[in-house]
Amino acid sequence: MAWTTPRLDTDRSRRRLQLLAQLADARAARQRERPQRARTERLRQLIATRRRLVG
């Protein structure tokens, strides 16, 4: 017995493709932001350490 996928109507298929594209864009944006977020967090830690040492 062969597996068959049900055919989707064109509107549903188009909405699905749009959603997948939006998810891919969001994932790409998160990956671009991560280095900046990591660098910001490191800088905050260095500032806090410096304040503890000085104060």
N, C-alpha and C positions, 0 to 999 in steps of 0.2 A: 504494500500500500504506500503510495507516494504522498508526501506531505505537500499540501498546497496552501498558499497564503491567500486570505480573502482579499478581493480587490477593493481598494478604497475609492471613494468618490473623489473627484478632482479637487474640490474645496478642502476636504479633510487632508488630502495629500499635500496641497499647497501650504496649509496651516502647519502641518507637521514639519515640512522643510523649513519654513520660516522660524519655527521654534528651535529646531536643531541649529540653524545658523545663528540665532541669538545666543544660544547656549555656548556655541563655539566662540563667539565674540566675547562673551563674558569670561570664559575660561582664559582666553588670550589676554584680556585686560588684567585679570588677577595675576597671571604669570609675569606681566610687565611691571606690575606694582610691587611684587614681592621683594626684589632687590632694594628698592627705595625704602620699603617698610623695614627690612632687616637693617639697612644702614641707619635709619632713623632710630631704631631701637638701640643699636650699638652706641650711637652718639648720646642718647639719653642716659645709658648706663655709665658712660665715661664722665658725663657731666655730674651725675649723682656721686660717683666715686671721688671725683675731684672736690666736690663740695664737702664731702665727709672728711677728706684729708685736710683741707684748708680750714674748715670750721671746726 
